[in-house]
Amino acid sequence: MPKDRAEELINDLLSQIQSPNKPLHPQLPNEDVALADLTPIRLLTAPEYKIGDKMSTRKAYGVALKKMGDASPRVVAMDGDTKNSTFSEIFKKAHPDRFIECFIAEQNMVSVAIGCATRDRTVSFASTFAAFFARAYDHIRMAAISQSNVNLVGSHCGVSIGKALCCEMHGFFPFYLVLIYSQISSESDIFNLKYFFEMFLNF
């Protein structure tokens, strides 16, 4: 296109602009959201366990999760349709408005947990069988790279899961130990789970 022709077209377009001095930019969002409360979360009352009590660590997780929900409205939980096995159903019964059932869609569940944890407005916990998190490994890896403060809880991650006999779920650990910025733990009993829980809540 000849230069004079281009200038003619530009001038024609400029002549049709009714507000030439109006800056062109999207409308700024309204800052109408309350500031997030980032104070450390502590159990209001510790679980009442006695030495010699027999309880699975997954049930202790459900009890501790519910107590953390009692302590702070920022705590939210989700599960991949295994809530009766991970005992996240204890949290659901106490705080149904802060529980998200993601069903057997682990990739989606991890993404929902990451979204909930964004900007630290909530402290999110997603739970399912440890091996099932492998289906969402790409999502978990991206969360780690983005330094998302999300908590993923895998149950039945030992060599033996009782009546289900031995399984391959012990392979859960090496997959996630290599992720940058991640912390991983395996509680030895119901007593030290409480301390790990508070540590990860405020990590």
N, C-alpha and C positions, 0 to 999 in steps of 0.2 A: 504494500500500500504506500503510495507517495506520502511524504511527510506533510505536505500542505493539506492533503485529504484527511490524514489522521488528526491534525490539529482542528480541522473543521468539525469533525465528528465529536472530538473532546469538548470543544466550545459549545456545541449543540446540546450535549448531555449536561454540561455545567449550567446552561441557561434554564434547564428544566428542574434544577434542584431548588425547592422552595425555601429551605432553611440552610443556606450554605455554611453558616458558622456553627451549626449544631454538631457536636462531636458524635461520631458513630462508634458506639460500644454497647454491649449488652447491659441490661439493668443489673445493678449490683444487688446481691442477695441481702435480705433483711437479717440482721444478727439478733434474732428473737429467741435463741436457744440459751437456756441457763448454763452457766459455767459448770463443767464437770467437777464432781467432788473426787479428788484424787488422794484423799487421806487413806492411810493403810487400813486394810480390813482385818479385823481380829475376831475370833470366835467369841461370842457373848458368854457361852458356857461350853466347856470342853466335854466331849463325849465321856460318859461315865463307864469306863472299862476298868476291870480289875485283872490283875495278873492271874492267868489261868483261864480267863474267858476265851471261848472258842468262837471266832467269827471270821468269816472270809474278809480279805482286804477289800474286795469289791463292794461288800455290804457296808463296810466301814467308810468307803468312799461315798456311798449314797447318804449315809448319816451325816458325814462331815459337809457334804455339798449342801444338804438341807440347812444345816446350822449356819453355813456361810451365807446362804440366802436369807436366813433370819437376821444376820448381822448387817447386811448391806443390800439395798435395792438394786445395786449395780450388777449383782451376780445373776447371770442368765445361764441356762443349760439347754443342751439339745442332745438328741440321741438318734441312732440309726435303727430304730425299731428293735432294740435289744434292752430296753429300759428295765425289764423284769430280771435280766441277767446282770446288767451293770449296776442295778439298784438306783439308777437316776430317777426311777419312779417315785422314790421317797421325796425327792425335790419337787417333782411334778405335783404330787398330792398337796404339798404345802404351799407351792407357788405356781399354780397353773398358768398364770398370766406371764410368767417368765420362763416357760418351758416350750421348746419348739421340737415337735416330732418331725424328723426329716425322713423317716422310713429308710428303706434299703437303697439309699442314694448317697453313698459316703462322700463322693466328690462334691455334691451339692452341700452336704452337711458341713464339710470343712470350709467351703466358701462362705456359707452363712455365718459360721463361727468367726471367720476372719472379718467379715463385714460388721458383725456385732462389736468386735474388739477395736474397730477403727476409731481413732481419736480418743481411745481410752474411756469412752462414755460408759461402757459396760465391761465386765470381766466375764469372758465367755468360756464355757466348758463344753466340749463335745466328746461324747463317749460312745464306744461300740467295742466289738471284739478287736483285739490288737491287730490280728491279721487283716481285718477288713480295711484298715487304714491304708494298706498297700495300694488299694484301688484309687486312693486319692493322693498318691505320692507326689505327683506333679504339682498339685495345688499346695500341698504342705511345703514343698521345696520353694515355691514362689513366695509363700508366706514367710518362710525363714529368711529369704533374701531381702524381703521388704521389712524385716524386723517386726512382723506383726506379733502383738502380745496375746497370742491365743493359746489355750490350754487343751490338749488332746489327751484323753484318758482311754487307754486300751486295756480291756480286761482279758483274762485267760491267756496271759502272755508267757506263761511258764511252759516247761517241757511237758508237764502233766496237768490236765484239767479235770482230775477226779474221775467221775463216771464216764466222761468222754474219752478216757485213756490218753495216751501220748499223742502229740500232734506237732505240726511244724511251726506253731506260733512263736516259739522262742526266737525265730529269725527276725522278729519285730525289731530287736535292738540294733543290730548293725546297720539296718536301713537308715535309722534316724540319728545315730551317733555321728554320722558324717555331715549332717546339716549344719550350716553356719548359724551362729547366734542361738542355737537351740540348747535346751537343758532337758535331760532325761533322767528318770529315777525309777527304781523298782523297790517298793516298800517291803520290808521284811515282815512286818506284822501290823496289827491295827493301831499300835501305840505310836510308832514313828510316822504313820500315814498322816496324822493330824499336823505334825510339824512340817512335813513336806507340803501339805496342802496350803498352809499359811505362807510358806516360802514362795510357792508358785503364784499364789494370789497376788502377791505384792512384788513380783519379780520385775 
